[in-house]
Amino acid sequence: MNKDQLATVARAMVGTGKGILAADESSSTIQKRFDAIGVDNTETNRRDYREFMFRTEAAMRNHISGVILFDETIRQKAKDGTPLVQIIQASGAIPGIKVDQGAKPMPLHPKETVTEGLDGLGPRLADYYALGARFAKWRAVIDIGAGIPTSACIKANAHALARYASHCQQANIVPIVEPEVLMDGNHDLGRCYEVSEAVLKSVYAELYEARVFLEGTILKPNMVVPGKKCPTQAKPEQIAEFTVRLFRNCVPIAVPGIAFLSGGQSDVEATANLDAINRHAPLPWAITFSYGRALQAAPQQAWSGKSGNVASAQKAFLHRAKMNGLAAQGRWTADLEAA
């Protein structure tokens, strides 16, 4: 393990005004996205879609620090034969890779899951490093409902995250640690805080036991938000207050950065909430974004599978990347969004 290399890459992933593009949708997930815009889910269409984002020079160079890729994508070449990884690297962004194999039902724990993918992870990471990946991602999924999450589910997922992180660092790959407390359901802001606190405390206890070098990690958490079905929704200032309090209680200051997932938030909600959190500066961590759908929904709709729409799709991608880059500095406004 090269600690200097890990720390350098981790810091670059949360550079000022930059965040991470999560372009690691599985084939089944991108099927849903393409169905919504009437595009066939073929390897060529998946490549063309991701290629136009990676070739959006102003967005990638100024607002994107890294890109999380799917196994297919890290091996793909652009239409002109250039490996997609090289296009990402040429923009100054860092290629990364999703390595988990999905959340599977947890035996004897109805409605709970544990993420799999540890088997053979070491050799896979060596392969991904050779292909250009310098960071990885593993997502644990924690749902809130009647009687859940159980402590067993939280601990099982935290332990898997720690084992994944230690494998990554042994391979000189920065682990993004992603424990996602879902925003489905009718729970309120306080219940989300309570569960998120239990999850983060368990995760950092397991990372410590696994001897993970925290300076060479990035945390990718949920914000503290009420469930989608909660009758009382929260304003950005409330979400920021609860989220910042959570991190101060749970996240060691050795962690260089926190890059939020967007969960089920709309594009603008994810941006506004990120901005509100950054207005609590100074904080001991860089606070930025690692968005998938919240960066891609608008360019996806603009593209709709037509080559003639690429320029307008790139414009939409640049706008969302720029807005989130501003939010990562606490400089976003609704007026800038509209402009």
N, C-alpha and C positions, 0 to 999 in steps of 0.2 A: 504494500500500500504506500503510495506516494502522497503524503498528507499535503505537501505544498501544492501539488497539481490539483488535488481534490478541492482545496480551499480556494484556489485561483478560479477554477471553473465555477464553483458555487457562487462566488462573488459576482462573476460575470453574468450569471443567470438572473441576477436581481439588480443589474446596473440601473442607474438613475433614468427614470422615464421609459424603461423597457420591461417587457414581460414575455411570457412563454405562450406560443401558439400550440394548443393541443390538437394536433391533426392525426390522432392515433385511433380514430374510430375503427372498430372491427367491421368486417364485411357486412354483418347483419345490422349493425347500427347505421352504417352509411346507406344501407338499403332503405331504411325508413326516411332518411334525409332526401335521398334521390326520388323516392316515391312521391314525396310532397311536391317536388318540382317537375315531375314527369320525365325523369332521366333514367335510362337503363343502367343497372348496377353492373357494369363491365369493368374489367381491369383497365382498359383504355380510358374510359370515362373517369374512373377514380384517379388515374394518373393525370389526365388533363386538368381536372378540377384542382388537384393539389399543386400542380405545376404553376398555374396562373397565380396562386397565392405566393408561392416561393419566388416567383419572378416579379412580384410587386416591389420594386427596388426601394422606393421611399418608405414603405411600411416596414419592410424587413430590416433595412439598414438603421432606421431611426427609432423604431418602436418595438422590435421583436429581438429578444436576446437568445431564444432557443426554440426549437420545434420538436415536439414529441411525435414520433413516427410509429406506424404499425409495421409489423414484420414485412409485409408485402412492399410497403413504400420505401423502406430503407434499402431495398434491393432494386428498386425500379430505376429506369432511365427515362429522361425526358424525351419528347418527340424527336429532338435533334441528336439523341444518343448520349447526352451528358447525364451522368448519375445525379439523381435528385439531391443526394447528400452534398455533392459538390456545389450545386446551385445555392443551397442553404449556407454552406461554408463561405462561398464567395460574397455573400451579403453581410458577412460578419457574425451571423447567428450560429449557434451551436446545435448540432444534431443530437437528438435523444431518442429513446426507444421505450415503448411500453413492453414490459416483460411478464406481467401477471397473466394468468389464463382464465380470469373471470371469477366472479363470486358464485359459489356453489352452495346448495342447501346444507346447513350444518346438522349432522345427525343428532336426533333426539331434541332438537331445538326448532320447533315449528316457526316458520316465518323469519328465520334468521339465516344468515349466510356466513361463510368464511372463504376468503380468496385463496385460490390455488395457483401453483406455478413454480414451486420450489424445486421439484424434481428436475434434475439436469440443468439447473439455472447457471451454475458455474461455467460449463462449456458454452452455453448460449451467450453469456455475457462476453466471453472471450471472442466469439464470432462477431458480436455486435461492435465490440471495440475495434476490431479489424476493419469493419465496414464504416467506421467513423463516429460511432456513438460515444459521447463523453458524459452523458447522464442517462438515467433510466427512471421509469415510473411504475409504481405498484399501488393500486387502489383497493382499499378496504371499505366495505359498505356496511354502515350501521343504521338500521331503521328504528324509528320511534313508534310505539304502539302500545296496546294493552299488554302489560307484562314484559315488554321488550324495550330496550335491549337487556339481555341478561349479562351478568358479570362474566360468565363463561364465554359468551360471544365476543365481548369487548377484549378479553384477555387473549383469546385465540387469534383474533385479527391483529392485535398489537404484537404478539409474538411472531406471527408470520411477517409483518412489516419489518421487524428488527432483523430476522434471519435474512430477508431479502436485502436489507440495507448493508449488512455485513458482507454478503456475497458481492454486492456492487463495489464496495470499497476495496475489497481484496483484488478486484479486477480493474481498479483505478477508474471506476465509473461513479459519478455523484448520484446518490439515490434521492429522488423526490419521494418523500413519505406522504402518502395521501390517505388519511383516515376521514372518509366522508360521512357525516351525519346527515341523512337525507332530509329534505324539506317537504316530503310528502306527509300527509296526515293533518290532524287538526290541533297539534300541540302548540302551545304559546311560546313566547320568547324565552321565558324562564325555564321551561322544560328543555328547550334546545340548549340553553346554556348549561344546565345540569348534566345532560348527557355528553355534550362536547367536552366539558371539564373532566368527566370520568374517563372518556376516551383518550384525551391528550395526556393525562397523568399516567395512564396505563402504557401508552405508546412510549413516552420518554423513560419510564422505568425499564421497559424491555430494551430500548436502545442502549441504555446504560449497561444493562446486564450483558448485552451482546458486544460491548466494547466498540460501539460505533463512534466514529470521530464526528462530533456534531458540527464542527466548523466546515465539514465537507458534505453537508446535507442541506436540502431545502424542504420546508414543510409546505404541503398543499392541502389546506383545510377548507372546511365550509365556513362561511360567516355565521354568526348567531342570528338566525332568522326564524320567525314563526312558520309553522306548517302552512302549505298552500290553502288548506281547508279551515284554518283558524279564522274565526269571525273578526278578530282584531289583528290587522296587519300593522307592521311597524314602519316608522319613517327612517330615512337614512341615518339621522342623528342618533336614534335609539339603537339601531343595529350597530353603529360604530361604537357607541358607549359600551354595550354588552360585549362586543367582539374584542375590543381593546382590553377590557377588564379580564376577559378569559385568557388572553395571551400573556398578560402580565402575571397571572396566577400560575400558568402552566408551561410556557415555552422558555427554555433556557436562553440566556442572552448570547451564548456561544453560537446559536443557530444564526447564520448570516442573513437569511431572508425567508419571508412567508409569501407564497404565490397562491392566491385564492383560486379555487374552482368556482364556477358560476352556478352550479346546481341547476335549479329550474328557474332562475331569474331571467327576466327579459334582458335584451342588450343594454338598454339604458339603465335599468335597475342595477345591473351588475356594475356599471360604470359609476353611477351616482353613489352607491354604497361603498365602493372602493375609494372614491374621492373623500367621502365623509370620514372614513377610517384614517386616511392619510392626513386629514386636518387635525388629528390628535398628535401630530409630530411635536417634539422629537420622540421617536420610539427607538428601542435598541436594535430593531431589525429593519431591513428594507422590506417594504410592504408593496407587493405588486400583484399581477394577474397571471393566471395560467388557464385561460379560457378556451373552450372549444366552440360550442354552439353560440355563445355570446359574441364571439369574434366572426363566426362563419355564416350565421343565418342570413344576414343582409347580402353578402357577396354570393351566397348560394342561390338566393332568389333572383338576383340580378343576372347571374350566369345562365341558369336553367338549361345547361347542356349545349348552348349554342356558341360557336366560336366567335360569331359577330358580337357577342355580349361581353367578351373578356375585358375590354377596356372599362366598361361601366362596372363590372364586377370587381375589378382591381381598385377602382375609385371607392367603391363601398367598403372594401377590405381596408384600404388606407384610412378611411374616415374612422372606422371602429378602432383600428390599432392606435391612431393618433389620440382619440378620445380617452382610451384606456391608459395611454402613455401619460397624458395630462393628469388623469385621476390618480395614477401611481405617484404623483408629486403633490397631490392636493390642490391642483390648479384647474380642474375641470369646472365648467359652468353650463347651465342649461342653454344659455345664449350661444356658447361655442358649439354645443351639440346641434342646435338648429341651423347655425351658420354653415 
